[in-house]
Amino acid sequence: MCLQGDERPEDSKDHTEDSQPWISLTYQPTGSNIASKYHDKMISNEGVPIDFTMSNSDYVMSLCPGVSTSSKHINKYQAIREMLLLPLEERLKKWFTEVSEVNKYDALKHLAPTYSEEEILKVLPEYAYLVRGLWVCKSSLLFDDGYASKRDRILLEFTKRESIPEKILQVWIKPDDLRRKRILVPLCKRRGVLKDYKFISSDLSFLKRYPHIVNEQESAWSTHEMTIRESLEVSNKVARNTRNLTRPNVASKGPNPNMSKGRDGPAQGSDDHATVLGTVFTANKVRSMQAVVRDLRQLAAKYASNRKDGSKLQALSKAAKDCASLPHDKLKQLISLVAVDVHDVYVAKHEEKSSIRNILIALFRKKEPNATLTKQEILASAAKYLKREITDKEYHQAVTEVCISTEDGHLVLKSGDEP
């Protein structure tokens, strides 16, 4: 509609323009002669290229003016500005651990504007898992104790289904656990009516665009699932054994005299002592006595410096410190709860008797120290005791955890001193 002449809106209050005539405008639709001619003129002359001399980091800084780094409230824009100055590996690790645990791939690409997709997707799996198309920070980067396994178990379940019933999560993480909210809030939302926890979101477009990455991550989750279940089985066994050790007046299953209270320190069979040793052998399946002591001292320092879960972590710190200070003969008795002595090197136990690791343990114990194994020996022993052929994935996982390869292709037991 057009206004002409001296017509003006009734509610106009600009009396100074009463004498100005209104200009009649005629709408020209797309495709009309006038619109086509105007469009042709717009594209007939070559444009002048814009000289874009700003660096990527300066450009992001100009678009995302964050607060100063001295402020206690640094926003995400400020974080991006700072991270663009870091190597890609450090950039991603810092983002996942300090800014956002769950991210879409397209958002993460803004953290690496100068890197190719191939480079980004090569580094990403080192710091994150793929869950329903989203990249989720690895639990080991956030927790250094049993909570990493609990969080991994939840993520594993979310790879299989969109929501987890509340009653199942209550078994995995008790409602009164101080870290329950810390784990769940970034990952999922509670639905009161349905009495479940739904994963925070999904990215179907990534699943469709990168099927090869999806397949790689599914394979990685399959292998990781075995480790998660094994870790939980070890923790449950440690808990059962600890209860037997600390149960009073049990003749057949009572504690060894060397494991009771005495001048050398507190009761060695407490839950906290078993927990810290279980953590040592969850992270590394083969450890020497020196490495166990070193790992315990490092755990003690880590727990002592973490004030988020005060009393519990301080108790674990004390337990790790106490274990590290024990005479080796008494520490060896505690280690036997979670690991097997193989020529003075300790290999983490596997809950299932029919496991490849248990076969490796048995084969190495039958041989002299520093002896080697061949793949043929392992496969033959597996066929004999497991009554089945083992898959390449089972074989490589067990061998990687326990052995190292020699130049001639044989396998030797790890020294246990690896960092």
ABEGO torsion letter per residue (X at the ends): XBBBEABBBAABABAAAAABBBBBBBBBBBGBAAAAAAAAAAAABBBBBBBBABBAAAAAAAABBBBBAABABBBAAAAAAAAAABBAAAAAAAAAAAABABBBAAAAAAABAABBAAAAAAAAAAABBBBGGBBBBBAAAABABAAAAAAAAAAAAAAABABBBAAAAAAABBAABAAAAAAAAAABBBBAAAGBBBBABBBAAAAAABAAAAAAAAAAAAAAAAAAAAAAAAAAAAAAAAAAAABBGBAAABBBAAABBBAAEBBAABAAAAAAAAAAAAABABBBAAAAAAAAAAAAAAAAABAAABAAAAAAAAAAAAAAABBAAAAAAAAAAABBBBGGBBBBBBABABBAAAAAAAAAAABBBGBBBBAAAAAAAAAAAAGBBBBAAAAAAAAAAABBBBAAGBBBBBAGABX
